Amino acid sequence: MRKINYLLIFIALLLSGCTSQPTIYIYVKYLNNNQKETIINTFAKSDKYRVEVNNFDFPTDITENTLLYSLFIQKPESIDIASSLSDAAGFSIQQKQIFTVGNHWYTKDSIALFLFPKIIDNGITFFKEDLINDYKAQNCGTATSLKLNKNGSFNLESLSKSGDNVIESIDGIWKYRQYPYLELQRKGSPYADYYFEIKRFKGADKVSEIDYMELVSLNTSSLPEGCSFLIGTRI
């Protein structure tokens, strides 16, 4: 009787393993609420995946709709089904590739979708969300940092000109109308007070490669010539 019970338990575990659903991680950082709802509902209705949605940053080398899959995917057909569902939701997959070993999902039964909206400025994959960050000043006199917030506000900090190390702050709103230009408008001002050119480049240190974003000041009347604000992300 005990052997029969063990056999039944083994069969149950085997069946549950065979019927388990792969997890699909959907990256929606650049999608608006309607687009998010569409892609989430499409996969939820299919009932073929465990869906996990996030607003994480994309790897810097992903610039188009991409599907990544694990070598340990239990049902290879899950890859094509996920691609078809994404296409049905309005997000055609341009690239499919295997998870690299460095990714913490590569040993799991999982798929990831990195999705972009259809409208891309001048064919350049760059969005307002990419600008949201804390930047450090470079050659900006008393200015020390610039923070661009998700709600469209900014905070520019600088040391007091009196030399007593008091931090002064300028607040307002920031606007990204067209790549590669950024505008800052002080609170109460009828027009933009600061203009920047957005530059992106790669560098490296002893640890790894670094993807840099630099905001270069274009109006020397407000900030010193050569002033820029910089942020680096390790690749």
C-alpha positions as a Python dict, from the first residue, in 0.01 Angstrom:
ca = {
    (1, 'M'): (0, 0, 0),
    (2, 'R'): (285, 238, 88),
    (3, 'K'): (453, 173, -248),
    (4, 'I'): (125, 251, -428),
    (5, 'N'): (93, 579, -235),
    (6, 'Y'): (449, 678, -331),
    (7, 'L'): (375, 596, -693),
    (8, 'L'): (59, 808, -691),
    (9, 'I'): (248, 1101, -537),
    (10, 'F'): (523, 1070, -798),
    (11, 'I'): (269, 1066, -1083),
    (12, 'A'): (91, 1372, -939),
    (13, 'L'): (417, 1565, -914),
    (14, 'L'): (511, 1463, -1268),
    (15, 'L'): (177, 1580, -1406),
    (16, 'S'): (190, 1908, -1217),
    (17, 'G'): (538, 1971, -1361),
    (18, 'C'): (415, 1904, -1712),
    (19, 'T'): (119, 2138, -1681),
    (20, 'S'): (305, 2427, -1516),
    (21, 'Q'): (287, 2756, -1701),
    (22, 'P'): (594, 2949, -1809),
    (23, 'T'): (635, 3296, -1662),
    (24, 'I'): (634, 3589, -1902),
    (25, 'Y'): (792, 3912, -1781),
    (26, 'I'): (650, 4211, -1968),
    (27, 'Y'): (854, 4532, -1961),
    (28, 'V'): (616, 4827, -2005),
    (29, 'K'): (827, 5128, -1904),
    (30, 'Y'): (758, 5316, -2229),
    (31, 'L'): (391, 5224, -2276),
    (32, 'N'): (95, 5444, -2185),
    (33, 'N'): (-191, 5312, -1970),
    (34, 'N'): (-403, 5198, -2266),
    (35, 'Q'): (-113, 5011, -2423),
    (36, 'K'): (-30, 4846, -2091),
    (37, 'E'): (-389, 4738, -2044),
    (38, 'T'): (-404, 4593, -2396),
    (39, 'I'): (-91, 4378, -2366),
    (40, 'I'): (-174, 4260, -2014),
    (41, 'N'): (-532, 4165, -2105),
    (42, 'T'): (-417, 3980, -2416),
    (43, 'F'): (-187, 3754, -2220),
    (44, 'A'): (-428, 3718, -1929),
    (45, 'K'): (-706, 3597, -2161),
    (46, 'S'): (-478, 3341, -2324),
    (47, 'D'): (-433, 3167, -1987),
    (48, 'K'): (-104, 3015, -2109),
    (49, 'Y'): (141, 3214, -1898),
    (50, 'R'): (196, 3348, -1552),
    (51, 'V'): (220, 3720, -1625),
    (52, 'E'): (450, 3957, -1436),
    (53, 'V'): (457, 4323, -1543),
    (54, 'N'): (729, 4573, -1450),
    (55, 'N'): (859, 4923, -1522),
    (56, 'F'): (1228, 4833, -1505),
    (57, 'D'): (1493, 4986, -1731),
    (58, 'F'): (1570, 4809, -2058),
    (59, 'P'): (1916, 4671, -2141),
    (60, 'T'): (2095, 4938, -2343),
    (61, 'D'): (2135, 4710, -2646),
    (62, 'I'): (1759, 4655, -2682),
    (63, 'T'): (1616, 4921, -2915),
    (64, 'E'): (1320, 4738, -3072),
    (65, 'N'): (1043, 4503, -2961),
    (66, 'T'): (1233, 4200, -2833),
    (67, 'L'): (1147, 3858, -2696),
    (68, 'L'): (1404, 3682, -2477),
    (69, 'Y'): (1359, 3318, -2376),
    (70, 'S'): (1530, 3074, -2145),
    (71, 'L'): (1719, 2766, -2260),
    (72, 'F'): (1516, 2582, -1997),
    (73, 'I'): (1177, 2666, -2147),
    (74, 'Q'): (966, 2351, -2107),
    (75, 'K'): (744, 2407, -2409),
    (76, 'P'): (931, 2554, -2709),
    (77, 'E'): (599, 2643, -2871),
    (78, 'S'): (549, 2895, -2589),
    (79, 'I'): (798, 3123, -2767),
    (80, 'D'): (597, 3147, -3089),
    (81, 'I'): (267, 3173, -2900),
    (82, 'A'): (402, 3466, -2697),
    (83, 'S'): (521, 3635, -3016),
    (84, 'S'): (179, 3588, -3179),
    (85, 'L'): (-5, 3724, -2874),
    (86, 'S'): (222, 4028, -2862),
    (87, 'D'): (158, 4089, -3232),
    (88, 'A'): (-218, 4059, -3176),
    (89, 'A'): (-191, 4328, -2906),
    (90, 'G'): (-22, 4561, -3155),
    (91, 'F'): (342, 4497, -3065),
    (92, 'S'): (516, 4307, -3342),
    (93, 'I'): (833, 4132, -3225),
    (94, 'Q'): (1139, 4229, -3430),
    (95, 'Q'): (1398, 4027, -3243),
    (96, 'K'): (1412, 3693, -3057),
    (97, 'Q'): (1711, 3574, -2862),
    (98, 'I'): (1816, 3347, -2575),
    (99, 'F'): (1869, 3477, -2224),
    (100, 'T'): (2238, 3520, -2146),
    (101, 'V'): (2390, 3343, -1847),
    (102, 'G'): (2422, 3675, -1669),
    (103, 'N'): (2045, 3714, -1651),
    (104, 'H'): (1891, 3572, -1333),
    (105, 'W'): (1598, 3420, -1528),
    (106, 'Y'): (1807, 3207, -1760),
    (107, 'T'): (1767, 2886, -1554),
    (108, 'K'): (1388, 2923, -1530),
    (109, 'D'): (1092, 2838, -1752),
    (110, 'S'): (1050, 3198, -1859),
    (111, 'I'): (1014, 3452, -2138),
    (112, 'A'): (1061, 3829, -2133),
    (113, 'L'): (906, 4090, -2361),
    (114, 'F'): (1061, 4436, -2403),
    (115, 'L'): (804, 4657, -2575),
    (116, 'F'): (816, 5005, -2728),
    (117, 'P'): (531, 5225, -2852),
    (118, 'K'): (500, 5265, -3228),
    (119, 'I'): (588, 5635, -3238),
    (120, 'I'): (964, 5692, -3229),
    (121, 'D'): (1108, 6042, -3277),
    (122, 'N'): (1307, 6058, -3603),
    (123, 'G'): (1361, 5684, -3591),
    (124, 'I'): (1563, 5721, -3268),
    (125, 'T'): (1461, 5499, -2980),
    (126, 'F'): (1465, 5761, -2708),
    (127, 'F'): (1176, 5854, -2481),
    (128, 'K'): (1092, 6102, -2208),
    (129, 'E'): (1123, 5823, -1952),
    (130, 'D'): (1492, 5788, -2039),
    (131, 'L'): (1559, 6137, -1902),
    (132, 'I'): (1415, 6083, -1553),
    (133, 'N'): (1720, 6074, -1325),
    (134, 'D'): (1958, 6257, -1092),
    (135, 'Y'): (2247, 6425, -1277),
    (136, 'K'): (2578, 6553, -1147),
    (137, 'A'): (2708, 6891, -1266),
    (138, 'Q'): (3028, 6913, -1470),
    (139, 'N'): (3202, 7254, -1500),
    (140, 'C'): (2886, 7438, -1397),
    (141, 'G'): (3025, 7687, -1148),
    (142, 'T'): (2817, 7682, -831),
    (143, 'A'): (2554, 7444, -977),
    (144, 'T'): (2595, 7095, -830),
    (145, 'S'): (2309, 6875, -950),
    (146, 'L'): (1995, 6850, -1159),
    (147, 'K'): (1702, 6619, -1089),
    (148, 'L'): (1437, 6547, -1352),
    (149, 'N'): (1130, 6399, -1186),
    (150, 'K'): (870, 6162, -1329),
    (151, 'N'): (589, 6414, -1273),
    (152, 'G'): (756, 6664, -1509),
    (153, 'S'): (913, 6885, -1242),
    (154, 'F'): (1283, 6961, -1203),
    (155, 'N'): (1512, 7065, -921),
    (156, 'L'): (1840, 7247, -994),
    (157, 'E'): (2067, 7278, -690),
    (158, 'S'): (2366, 7507, -650),
    (159, 'L'): (2589, 7640, -375),
    (160, 'S'): (2515, 7989, -250),
    (161, 'K'): (2737, 8254, -412),
    (162, 'S'): (2806, 8392, -64),
    (163, 'G'): (3044, 8100, -9),
    (164, 'D'): (2880, 7974, 310),
    (165, 'N'): (2801, 7625, 161),
    (166, 'V'): (2427, 7689, 173),
    (167, 'I'): (2237, 7494, -94),
    (168, 'E'): (2003, 7701, -311),
    (169, 'S'): (1734, 7539, -522),
    (170, 'I'): (1553, 7633, -842),
    (171, 'D'): (1231, 7447, -921),
    (172, 'G'): (1007, 7430, -1225),
    (173, 'I'): (896, 7203, -1508),
    (174, 'W'): (1096, 7025, -1779),
    (175, 'K'): (984, 6956, -2135),
    (176, 'Y'): (1112, 6710, -2392),
    (177, 'R'): (955, 6809, -2722),
    (178, 'Q'): (1197, 6666, -2977),
    (179, 'Y'): (1523, 6475, -2968),
    (180, 'P'): (1791, 6584, -2883),
    (181, 'Y'): (1671, 6894, -2692),
    (182, 'L'): (1553, 6949, -2335),
    (183, 'E'): (1392, 7263, -2190),
    (184, 'L'): (1370, 7377, -1827),
    (185, 'Q'): (1116, 7639, -1728),
    (186, 'R'): (1141, 7800, -1385),
    (187, 'K'): (833, 7812, -1165),
    (188, 'G'): (637, 8126, -1257),
    (189, 'S'): (834, 8190, -1576),
    (190, 'P'): (633, 8235, -1899),
    (191, 'Y'): (899, 8062, -2113),
    (192, 'A'): (1194, 7821, -2092),
    (193, 'D'): (1498, 7950, -1903),
    (194, 'Y'): (1744, 7669, -1977),
    (195, 'Y'): (1810, 7469, -2294),
    (196, 'F'): (2017, 7150, -2318),
    (197, 'E'): (2134, 6916, -2590),
    (198, 'I'): (2106, 6547, -2503),
    (199, 'K'): (2416, 6343, -2579),
    (200, 'R'): (2471, 5970, -2527),
    (201, 'F'): (2802, 5787, -2533),
    (202, 'K'): (2977, 5484, -2387),
    (203, 'G'): (3276, 5471, -2158),
    (204, 'A'): (3438, 5223, -1921),
    (205, 'D'): (3626, 5190, -1595),
    (206, 'K'): (3806, 4896, -1433),
    (207, 'V'): (3475, 4732, -1344),
    (208, 'S'): (3263, 4746, -1662),
    (209, 'E'): (3137, 4947, -1956),
    (210, 'I'): (2921, 5249, -1874),
    (211, 'D'): (2640, 5402, -2077),
    (212, 'Y'): (2646, 5781, -2026),
    (213, 'M'): (2380, 6045, -2080),
    (214, 'E'): (2494, 6407, -2081),
    (215, 'L'): (2282, 6722, -2084),
    (216, 'V'): (2495, 6996, -2238),
    (217, 'S'): (2390, 7355, -2162),
    (218, 'L'): (2315, 7564, -2473),
    (219, 'N'): (2259, 7906, -2312),
    (220, 'T'): (2565, 8051, -2142),
    (221, 'S'): (2362, 8339, -2001),
    (222, 'S'): (2218, 8104, -1737),
    (223, 'L'): (2504, 7856, -1684),
    (224, 'P'): (2882, 7877, -1750),
    (225, 'E'): (3015, 7782, -2092),
    (226, 'G'): (3102, 7411, -2103),
    (227, 'C'): (2853, 7325, -1829),
    (228, 'S'): (2679, 6988, -1852),
    (229, 'F'): (2498, 6739, -1629),
    (230, 'L'): (2598, 6374, -1642),
    (231, 'I'): (2462, 6034, -1538),
    (232, 'G'): (2619, 5693, -1603),
    (233, 'T'): (2461, 5348, -1603),
    (234, 'R'): (2672, 5032, -1590),
    (235, 'I'): (2615, 4795, -1880),
}
